[in-house]
Amino acid sequence: MISFYPGPSRVHDEIPGYVQDAHELGVMSINHRSEAFMAISERTVLLLKQRLNIPSDYTIFYTSSATECWEIIAQSLITDKSYHLYNGAFGQKWHEYTLRLHSGATAVPFGVEEKLDPAKLTFPEEGVICITQNETSNGTQVPSALIKRIKKNHPHHLVAVDAVSSMAGIALDFKAADVWFASVQKCFGLPAGLGLMICSPQAIERSNHLAEKDHYNSLTFMTSMMTRWQTPCTPNVLGIYLLMRVLEDSDNIKDTQEKIVGRHEDWIAFLSERKKIAPLVRNHAVQSHTVVPVTGDADTLQHIKTLAKKNDILLGEGYGEWKSTTFRIANFPALKKKEIKKLMTILKKF
Ligand SMILES: *Cc1c(COP(=O)(O)O)cnc(C)c1O
């Protein structure tokens, strides 16, 4: 079965071999305080910085998921106010999770076809500005350049970015914000169970200043553990090892992005020529490069899903508000050209 689900999605073909290697090398049983683990952890951080062009003075943390990152930000970086810019289900969830811990969490919703105007976004009160860079539920994105403008207009606010379904797929301008996070079951092409959080020196400074220490995953505690490439709890050692191996094989993100953007353009051109289906998002300026939602009438969508299944292809279901009117196609790096061709052959009939 080829999974076009936008997470968990298709994993890289090499994964089973790497799992075998991990078993043979004893990685699955190593102690998370050992030299052997610290070497893997350090190398993974180094490779992440090299492959994804992350500034050297940023700190990378291992978490269990992106959801945990929402909570870490709420616990350790937000004191009362946060501003949640979103147009879909994941951004809304982030707001809801934060609201449970801080009554000052403020929703700043915008439209699916709307390109944010940084000049109109002003947040006078101190707080963390939370942006969902790639909204997986409806296939829209907030470009890095726009995030950079928002940060520039609010130099004393921290800007936190959910890049769960775009990191390792497109090139992100990490300098444009203070906290970035993702989980590896999307563009990284790895099995679920590992999250990454990437913090600017300003974010680390803020967390040390706030000195919140009430949780096992308080950012201050994680920061002090990471000076020895460690985590407060036993991390997903196998996941980190697999990430290291995949990164060793990976191109620089600039090259990956070129492939992904090219494929995205192919998808949009292809879908625009169809009679019964069309891209859900029309505004080119806000289309996600990594998640392509497709809209059509209910009968057609059902027909397509059944036909895809018969051909061993799993499509992403619609999500949230778009559940019954769309299906989603992941445009993640691990997917192969011939797999995309196979799906296009099916969709051509519509
Ligand atoms: C998948 C996803 C999440 C949740 O990730 P978990 O690893 O399940 O916590 C959060 N935000 C976005 C945009 C996502 O696509």
Ligand as a Chemical Component Dictionary entry (heavy atoms), coordinates in Angstrom:
data_LIG
# 
_chem_comp.id                   LIG 
_chem_comp.type                 NON-POLYMER 
_chem_comp.pdbx_formal_charge   0 
_chem_comp.three_letter_code    LIG 
# 
loop_
_chem_comp_atom.comp_id 
_chem_comp_atom.atom_id 
_chem_comp_atom.alt_atom_id 
_chem_comp_atom.type_symbol 
_chem_comp_atom.charge 
_chem_comp_atom.model_Cartn_x 
_chem_comp_atom.model_Cartn_y 
_chem_comp_atom.model_Cartn_z 
_chem_comp_atom.pdbx_ordinal 
LIG C1 C1 C 0 0.352 16.308 12.466 1  
LIG C2 C2 C 0 0.322 17.700 12.950 2  
LIG C3 C3 C 0 0.373 18.016 14.317 3  
LIG C4 C4 C 0 0.372 16.978 15.396 4  
LIG O1 O1 O 0 1.525 16.211 15.386 5  
LIG P1 P1 P 0 1.724 15.075 16.500 6  
LIG O2 O2 O 0 3.026 14.466 16.166 7  
LIG O3 O3 O 0 0.556 14.137 16.331 8  
LIG O4 O4 O 0 1.667 15.717 17.811 9  
LIG C5 C5 C 0 0.405 19.351 14.676 10 
LIG N1 N1 N 0 0.376 20.330 13.755 11 
LIG C6 C6 C 0 0.311 20.072 12.434 12 
LIG C7 C7 C 0 0.277 21.202 11.460 13 
LIG C8 C8 C 0 0.285 18.744 11.988 14 
LIG O5 O5 O 0 0.236 18.480 10.671 15 
# 
loop_
_chem_comp_bond.comp_id 
_chem_comp_bond.atom_id_1 
_chem_comp_bond.atom_id_2 
_chem_comp_bond.value_order 
_chem_comp_bond.pdbx_ordinal 
LIG C1 C2 SING 1  
LIG C2 C3 SING 2  
LIG C2 C8 DOUB 3  
LIG C3 C4 SING 4  
LIG C3 C5 DOUB 5  
LIG C4 O1 SING 6  
LIG O1 P1 SING 7  
LIG P1 O2 DOUB 8  
LIG P1 O3 SING 9  
LIG P1 O4 SING 10 
LIG C5 N1 SING 11 
LIG N1 C6 DOUB 12 
LIG C6 C7 SING 13 
LIG C6 C8 SING 14 
LIG C8 O5 SING 15 
# 
